[in-house]
Amino acid sequence: MRNEMGLLSLLGFLFSAPMAMTQTPTPVPVAGESAHMEKKLRDRTDILFFSGFETDPWDQAWGMAWGPSPAGNLDLVEGKTAHRGRSARVKYPKGLIGGDSACQFYSSFAKLGIAPRESAYIRYYVRFDPKFKFVKGGKLPGLVGGEGNTGGKIPNGRDGWSARLMWRADGRIVQYVYHPDQPGKWGEDFPWAVEGQPVFFKPGKWHCVETYIRMNSPGKKDGLLRSWLDGKPALEVTTLRFREVPELKIDAFYFSTF
């Protein structure tokens, strides 16, 4: 339970997996807000989706299957409060816990015109209010597949999986993964560390978080998850089993924070 309201701001966008050096670049249409793409990204041929919150109404760019819920906890900010252009600001009301205590929405690849992926890379920016209190922890967005298992629903290898972020006490960063081999009912923590040291979100600072996921060969423990904090490697897991069947892939971005 939170002891006061907190604020978090985000700007997010999604890439495909990086191409091999020998692969011939093939431009693909960019879903979302390609007109607002950063200049340094415009010559890339592997970007599937780019979006901030510049469109009015902003949610039309995100391919939402549902959400935002509850809508009243998310607003848009600009100027010094934003990362650039406009950013989404989420409120965490005092005394509330659970999925509807802040804000969630579900961006479906299908609604964005993107086919399910065997691998994908995501990057977004996040900043906590300078007076934010991390208390026991909270969720942050991530990639998911199938039913996007969360909420204590242990994946069976055929239904779904999820790989969101979390902060724990004092803002310590972990990858929070629902997968068939998790040790308990709830998702498994994979702590981030840079140069062997645990890493923490710092209130008042914009952080760049990135995650790359490659699905496992069905039935094998060879799934890959890599993450970076502010450009520095922070996590690598090479033995994940997300699925038992080839139909289960990466097919959504779950904006989930509470």
Rosetta blueprint (number, residue, H / E / L):
1 M L
2 R L
3 N L
4 E L
5 M L
6 G E
7 L E
8 L E
9 S E
10 L E
11 L E
12 G E
13 F E
14 L E
15 F E
16 S E
17 A L
18 P L
19 M L
20 A L
21 M L
22 T L
23 Q L
24 T L
25 P L
26 T L
27 P L
28 V L
29 P L
30 V L
31 A E
32 G E
33 E L
34 S H
35 A H
36 H H
37 M L
38 E L
39 K H
40 K H
41 L H
42 R L
43 D L
44 R L
45 T L
46 D L
47 I L
48 L L
49 F E
50 F E
51 S L
52 G L
53 F L
54 E L
55 T L
56 D L
57 P L
58 W H
59 D H
60 Q H
61 A H
62 W L
63 G L
64 M E
65 A E
66 W E
67 G E
68 P E
69 S E
70 P L
71 A H
72 G H
73 N H
74 L E
75 D E
76 L E
77 V E
78 E E
79 G H
80 K H
81 T H
82 A L
83 H L
84 R L
85 G L
86 R E
87 S E
88 A E
89 R E
90 V E
91 K E
92 Y E
93 P L
94 K L
95 G L
96 L L
97 I L
98 G L
99 G H
100 D H
101 S H
102 A L
103 C E
104 Q E
105 F E
106 Y E
107 S E
108 S E
109 F L
110 A H
111 K H
112 L H
113 G L
114 I L
115 A L
116 P L
117 R E
118 E L
119 S E
120 A E
121 Y E
122 I E
123 R E
124 Y E
125 Y E
126 V E
127 R E
128 F E
129 D L
130 P L
131 K L
132 F L
133 K L
134 F L
135 V L
136 K L
137 G E
138 G E
139 K E
140 L E
141 P E
142 G E
143 L E
144 V E
145 G E
146 G E
147 E L
148 G L
149 N L
150 T L
151 G L
152 G L
153 K L
154 I L
155 P L
156 N L
157 G L
158 R L
159 D L
160 G E
161 W E
162 S E
163 A E
164 R E
165 L E
166 M E
167 W E
168 R E
169 A H
170 D H
171 G H
172 R E
173 I E
174 V E
175 Q E
176 Y E
177 V E
178 Y E
179 H L
180 P L
181 D L
182 Q L
183 P L
184 G L
185 K L
186 W L
187 G L
188 E E
189 D E
190 F E
191 P E
192 W L
193 A E
194 V E
195 E L
196 G L
197 Q E
198 P E
199 V L
200 F E
201 F L
202 K L
203 P L
204 G L
205 K L
206 W E
207 H E
208 C E
209 V E
210 E E
211 T E
212 Y E
213 I E
214 R E
215 M L
216 N L
217 S L
218 P L
219 G L
220 K L
221 K L
222 D L
223 G E
224 L E
225 L E
226 R E
227 S E
228 W E
229 L E
230 D L
231 G L
232 K E
233 P E
234 A E
235 L E
236 E E
237 V E
238 T E
239 T E
240 L E
241 R L
242 F L
243 R L
244 E L
245 V L
246 P L
247 E L
248 L L
249 K L
250 I E
251 D L
252 A E
253 F E
254 Y E
255 F E
256 S E
257 T E
258 F L
